[in-house]
């Protein structure tokens, strides 16, 4: 099985869906943000504040290339798609699944989240701006699954069904 890369905006459900999909498919799940934190010994917020977004994106790019490309699910950070080389790498080495979530639901899911460095001020305005910037890149995925108002099991069932089609 080729790697499955879950992409999407923060709050779309990548980590939660990835964990459950890993259980169903019986493969390990690697979260790029968690992996970066383990490798650097710093939280994502510490990297952003101390070293800047550019350094974080460099870590993200390097980590992506270190991860296995078979028999694994990789849950990515919401901004991994901003670098074209990351999008190309994921498409070439696996199946990219964009987990789409409507803005109103993202606002709700992220309302009390204080761990996201890019949306600390003017939260809804920042979410909308980043979402609209990234949307064309998310849409380059092999498939799109809407996570708005759906259960994790329903989403996972849809992914498994789509993965069984001859195209994949």
C-alpha positions in Angstrom: 0.0 0.0 0.0 1.2 3.5 -0.9 1.4 6.1 1.8 -1.8 8.0 2.5 -1.3 11.6 3.2 -4.1 13.4 4.9 -4.1 17.2 4.2 -6.5 19.9 5.1 -7.0 23.0 7.2 -6.4 23.0 10.9 -9.4 21.6 12.7 -10.6 19.6 9.6 -10.0 16.3 11.5 -6.7 15.1 10.0 -5.3 13.7 13.3 -8.6 12.2 14.5 -9.5 10.6 11.2 -5.9 9.5 10.6 -5.8 7.6 13.9 -9.1 5.8 13.2 -8.1 5.1 9.6 -4.9 3.6 10.8 -6.8 1.3 13.1 -9.2 0.2 10.3 -6.4 -0.4 7.8 -3.9 -1.8 10.4 -1.1 0.6 9.5 0.9 3.0 11.6 0.0 6.7 11.7 2.6 9.4 11.8 1.7 13.0 12.5 4.2 15.4 11.0 3.7 18.1 13.7 4.2 15.6 16.5 7.3 14.1 14.7 8.8 17.6 14.3 8.2 18.3 18.0 9.9 14.9 18.9 12.9 15.6 16.7 13.5 19.2 17.8 12.4 18.9 21.4 10.2 22.0 21.0 6.6 22.6 20.5 5.3 24.0 17.2 4.5 27.2 19.0 8.0 27.5 20.4 9.5 26.9 16.9 7.2 29.6 15.4 8.0 32.1 18.1 11.7 31.4 18.5 12.8 30.4 15.0 10.0 31.7 12.7 7.6 30.1 10.3 10.4 29.7 7.6 12.4 27.4 9.9 9.3 25.4 10.8 8.5 25.0 7.0 12.1 23.8 6.5 11.7 21.2 9.3 8.4 20.2 7.7 9.9 19.7 4.3 12.8 17.6 5.6 10.6 15.5 7.9 8.3 14.7 5.0 11.1 13.1 3.0 12.4 11.1 6.0 9.0 9.3 6.6 8.1 6.0 5.0 6.2 6.1 1.7 4.5 2.7 2.1 2.1 1.1 4.6 1.7 4.3 6.5 -0.8 7.1 7.1 0.8 10.5 7.4 -1.3 13.3 9.0 0.1 16.6 8.0 0.1 20.1 9.4 -2.4 22.4 7.7 0.3 24.4 6.0 2.3 21.6 4.5 0.7 22.3 1.1 2.0 25.9 0.8 5.3 24.5 -0.5 4.9 23.1 -4.0 7.7 20.6 -3.5 5.7 19.1 -0.6 2.6 18.8 -2.7 4.6 17.2 -5.5 6.4 14.8 -3.2 3.1 13.6 -1.5 1.4 13.1 -4.9 4.4 11.2 -6.3 4.8 8.9 -3.2 1.3 8.2 -2.1 -2.4 9.0 -2.2 -3.2 12.5 -1.0 -6.6 13.0 0.6 -7.9 16.5 1.3 -10.2 16.6 4.3 -12.4 19.6 3.6 -14.4 21.4 6.3 -16.6 24.4 5.8 -15.5 27.7 7.3 -18.4 28.0 9.8 -17.5 24.6 11.2 -13.8 25.5 11.4 -14.7 28.6 13.3 -16.6 26.5 15.8 -13.9 23.8 16.1 -11.1 26.3 16.6 -12.9 28.9 18.7 -11.2 27.8 22.0 -7.9 26.5 20.5 -5.0 28.5 21.8 -2.3 26.3 20.4 -2.3 27.5 16.7 0.4 30.1 16.2 -1.0 31.4 12.9 -4.5 32.3 14.3 -3.8 33.9 17.6 -5.3 37.4 16.8 -8.5 38.1 14.9 -9.1 34.4 14.8 -12.0 34.2 12.4 -10.4 36.7 10.0 -7.1 34.8 10.1 -8.8 31.4 9.6 -10.7 32.8 6.6 -7.6 34.4 5.0 -5.4 31.3 5.4 -8.2 28.9 4.3 -8.8 30.9 1.1 -5.0 31.1 0.4 -4.5 27.3 0.8 -7.7 26.0 -0.8 -6.4 25.8 -4.3 -3.4 23.8 -3.0 -5.6 21.5 -1.0 -7.7 20.8 -4.1 -4.6 19.3 -5.8 -5.2 16.1 -3.7 -6.1 12.8 -5.4 -9.5 12.9 -3.5 -11.5 15.2 -1.3 -13.6 14.1 1.6 -15.9 16.6 3.4 -15.7 16.3 7.2 -18.3 18.9 8.0 -21.0 17.6 10.2 -19.9 13.9 9.8 -18.7 11.4 12.3 -15.2 10.0 12.2 -16.4 6.5 11.4 -18.5 7.8 8.5 -15.5 9.7 7.1 -13.2 6.7 7.5 -15.8 4.5 5.8 -15.9 6.9 2.8 -12.1 6.9 2.6 -11.9 3.1 2.7 -14.6 2.8 0.0 -12.8 5.3 -2.3 -9.4 3.5 -1.7 -11.0 0.3 -3.0 -11.9 1.8 -6.3 -9.6 0.6 -9.2 -8.3 4.2 -9.7 -6.3 3.9 -6.5 
